[in-house]
Amino acid sequence: MAQFGAKRPRFAPTTATPENALPTYDATKIVTVGKLVAANLTVNNASGELYGDDGLAEKVDMFASGSLELNTDDKTDEVHAAIHGASKDTESSEVTDADGDTAPRGGLTYYKVLIRNGVRIYKGVFHPLVSAILGNDSAATKGSSITFGTSTTTFNVFRCNSGAWRITKEFTGANAEADCIAWCDTKLNAVAKVAAPVAYPAAGAVASGTEVALMCATAGATIYYTLDGTTPTTESTAYTGAIEITAAKTIKAIAVKSGMNDSDVTTAAYTISA
């Protein structure tokens, strides 16, 4: 097996840590830590030994804790505040690290790219419960050569209430990378949104009898629309063909697909040209 890639480290804070289950996360607060250079995991095991008859009878090694070091190209102020619990002033843009800061616990995902028997494999990695450690910082003066700086962020890795501390899954095939990304996002409750419908021709003045087509860039999505100004739902009329405009009319439409969030509402108002 050859390993030649690591990508897309993302963190989301927990919203709940239920008993005997994985945590849930606030997908609205997901941050991408940076472009991943390296991810190095160190596992600390709790060990126990039982001796009998002057020899080792039983030995148990169990996960106690872990430390995950992420090396990324950069860590923005927004990411620093999100994962370390620092504050950023919206007016001055100043980031303040203070004694009372508490790094939020959350979930962390990234994925690796492998070659096994000549086949490219994308392996998603999900740590259900981590928290960032505030590390050291350094700077160096300009010299006769250019050195690329990187950012190191270390996370404590915990066992969550389900007992899991890491979950992985491998993906192969034509859509392997996209499937791996989707799996990682799903683990952090980041469900994709369907693209909003597009009306053609565009809203405005049109000749009487013009037919308006509704299209959606998300494959397999179903479009629903209304003509009375109300917000469309899945109980509204399903789009099956062009809508004829013979008088002033406002089309409102949404697109829906199973496993994804509904699209934003598209509004297209038409009048009849003189």
VEXTIGU-237463 format. One line per 10 residues: number of its first residue (from 0); for each residue x, y, z of C-alpha. Coordinates in steps of 0.1 Angstrom, whole numbers, plus 5000, padded with zeros to 4 digits. Last residue first. Layout:
<nodes>
NUM) X/Y/Z ~ ...
</nodes>
This chain:
<nodes>
273) 4533/5455/4749 ~ 4552/5429/4769 ~ 4533/5407/4793 ~ 4547/5406/4828 ~ 4567/5379/4846 ~ 4579/5375/4881 ~ 4605/5347/4889 ~ 4610/5337/4925 ~ 4634/5309/4934 ~ 4631/5295/4969
263) 4663/5280/4985 ~ 4668/5243/4979 ~ 4656/5216/5002 ~ 4683/5199/5023 ~ 4696/5166/5010 ~ 4691/5129/5017 ~ 4660/5127/4993 ~ 4660/5155/4968 ~ 4639/5187/4966 ~ 4639/5218/4944
253) 4619/5249/4952 ~ 4598/5272/4930 ~ 4579/5305/4930 ~ 4565/5316/4897 ~ 4549/5351/4895 ~ 4524/5358/4868 ~ 4513/5387/4846 ~ 4492/5372/4818 ~ 4495/5345/4791 ~ 4527/5328/4805
243) 4528/5291/4797 ~ 4547/5269/4822 ~ 4570/5243/4807 ~ 4567/5207/4818 ~ 4566/5183/4847 ~ 4570/5205/4877 ~ 4553/5191/4908 ~ 4524/5213/4920 ~ 4526/5221/4957 ~ 4525/5196/4986
233) 4563/5193/4985 ~ 4563/5229/4995 ~ 4561/5262/4975 ~ 4559/5296/4992 ~ 4527/5314/4982 ~ 4525/5339/4954 ~ 4496/5323/4935 ~ 4517/5306/4908 ~ 4533/5278/4929 ~ 4561/5254/4922
223) 4577/5221/4930 ~ 4609/5208/4914 ~ 4622/5173/4919 ~ 4660/5167/4922 ~ 4676/5137/4905 ~ 4707/5156/4894 ~ 4712/5189/4912 ~ 4716/5217/4886 ~ 4678/5224/4886 ~ 4657/5236/4857
213) 4624/5253/4853 ~ 4611/5261/4818 ~ 4590/5291/4810 ~ 4568/5290/4779 ~ 4559/5324/4763 ~ 4523/5326/4752 ~ 4521/5363/4757 ~ 4554/5379/4749 ~ 4578/5384/4778 ~ 4585/5412/4803
203) 4607/5402/4832 ~ 4620/5370/4848 ~ 4646/5350/4829 ~ 4637/5327/4800 ~ 4643/5303/4815 ~ 4638/5298/4853 ~ 4665/5284/4875 ~ 4658/5261/4904 ~ 4679/5264/4936 ~ 4707/5238/4940
193) 4699/5211/4966 ~ 4716/5216/4999 ~ 4743/5193/5013 ~ 4739/5177/5047 ~ 4767/5187/5071 ~ 4757/5166/5101 ~ 4794/5162/5110 ~ 4793/5125/5100 ~ 4774/5135/5068 ~ 4803/5157/5058
183) 4828/5129/5060 ~ 4805/5106/5040 ~ 4800/5132/5014 ~ 4837/5137/5010 ~ 4843/5100/5006 ~ 4815/5098/4980 ~ 4831/5126/4961 ~ 4865/5109/4962 ~ 4851/5075/4952 ~ 4829/5087/4923
173) 4845/5064/4897 ~ 4852/5035/4920 ~ 4867/5031/4955 ~ 4858/5043/4990 ~ 4872/5033/5024 ~ 4856/5040/5057 ~ 4870/5050/5091 ~ 4856/5056/5126 ~ 4876/5067/5155 ~ 4870/5072/5193
163) 4839/5050/5196 ~ 4826/5039/5230 ~ 4791/5051/5223 ~ 4796/5078/5249 ~ 4826/5093/5231 ~ 4863/5081/5236 ~ 4884/5112/5235 ~ 4911/5125/5211 ~ 4930/5156/5222 ~ 4938/5178/5192
153) 4971/5193/5181 ~ 4972/5221/5156 ~ 5004/5228/5137 ~ 5006/5256/5112 ~ 5030/5257/5082 ~ 5057/5280/5071 ~ 5074/5278/5037 ~ 5110/5288/5039 ~ 5125/5311/5013 ~ 5163/5315/5011
143) 5188/5342/5019 ~ 5171/5351/5052 ~ 5139/5368/5063 ~ 5134/5368/5101 ~ 5117/5339/5118 ~ 5085/5335/5137 ~ 5072/5310/5162 ~ 5040/5299/5180 ~ 5034/5272/5205 ~ 5002/5253/5210
133) 4966/5258/5223 ~ 4952/5223/5224 ~ 4922/5215/5203 ~ 4893/5193/5215 ~ 4882/5160/5201 ~ 4851/5137/5200 ~ 4837/5118/5170 ~ 4870/5113/5152 ~ 4862/5105/5116 ~ 4886/5094/5089
123) 4876/5088/5053 ~ 4898/5066/5032 ~ 4899/5073/4994 ~ 4914/5044/4975 ~ 4933/5044/4942 ~ 4938/5009/4928 ~ 4972/4997/4917 ~ 4973/4969/4943 ~ 4965/4994/4970 ~ 4971/5031/4964
113) 4959/5054/4991 ~ 4944/5089/4995 ~ 4935/5100/5030 ~ 4905/5118/5043 ~ 4896/5143/5070 ~ 4870/5146/5098 ~ 4869/5161/5132 ~ 4840/5161/5157 ~ 4836/5186/5186 ~ 4847/5197/5220
103) 4850/5234/5224 ~ 4883/5249/5235 ~ 4877/5268/5267 ~ 4890/5304/5270 ~ 4891/5318/5305 ~ 4927/5327/5305 ~ 4923/5348/5273 ~ 4933/5346/5237 ~ 4920/5377/5219 ~ 4916/5380/5182
93) 4913/5416/5169 ~ 4891/5421/5138 ~ 4885/5457/5151 ~ 4847/5457/5145 ~ 4838/5420/5146 ~ 4860/5414/5177 ~ 4874/5378/5176 ~ 4872/5357/5207 ~ 4892/5325/5215 ~ 4875/5292/5220
83) 4904/5272/5205 ~ 4886/5256/5176 ~ 4864/5285/5164 ~ 4888/5314/5174 ~ 4917/5298/5155 ~ 4895/5290/5125 ~ 4884/5326/5123 ~ 4919/5339/5127 ~ 4931/5317/5098 ~ 4952/5286/5102
73) 4976/5280/5074 ~ 4993/5253/5053 ~ 4982/5226/5077 ~ 4999/5201/5100 ~ 4974/5182/5121 ~ 4986/5165/5153 ~ 4961/5140/5168 ~ 4967/5130/5204 ~ 4949/5100/5218 ~ 4933/5087/5250
63) 4928/5055/5270 ~ 4924/5029/5243 ~ 4927/4994/5259 ~ 4956/4970/5263 ~ 4948/4938/5282 ~ 4972/4911/5293 ~ 4962/4878/5309 ~ 4981/4848/5324 ~ 5017/4861/5325 ~ 5037/4836/5344
53) 5047/4825/5379 ~ 5016/4803/5383 ~ 4995/4834/5378 ~ 5002/4869/5365 ~ 4975/4894/5355 ~ 4985/4924/5334 ~ 4967/4956/5326 ~ 4974/4983/5301 ~ 4957/5017/5294 ~ 4967/5027/5259
43) 4978/5061/5246 ~ 4974/5065/5208 ~ 4995/5090/5188 ~ 4979/5102/5155 ~ 4998/5121/5129 ~ 4980/5141/5102 ~ 5001/5158/5075 ~ 4999/5187/5050 ~ 4962/5194/5051 ~ 4949/5226/5036
33) 4934/5245/5064 ~ 4912/5239/5095 ~ 4880/5238/5075 ~ 4854/5252/5098 ~ 4819/5238/5106 ~ 4797/5262/5126 ~ 4764/5258/5108 ~ 4768/5220/5110 ~ 4763/5222/5148 ~ 4772/5186/5158
23) 4756/5155/5173 ~ 4776/5131/5195 ~ 4777/5093/5188 ~ 4754/5072/5209 ~ 4753/5052/5241 ~ 4743/5082/5261 ~ 4738/5114/5242 ~ 4766/5140/5236 ~ 4748/5171/5223 ~ 4755/5202/5202
13) 4791/5193/5194 ~ 4814/5217/5177 ~ 4823/5210/5140 ~ 4858/5205/5127 ~ 4870/5199/5091 ~ 4904/5185/5078 ~ 4901/5185/5040 ~ 4929/5164/5025 ~ 4956/5138/5029 ~ 4976/5122/5000
3) 5002/5098/4990 ~ 4999/5066/5009 ~ 5012/5035/4991 ~ 5000/5000/5000
</nodes>
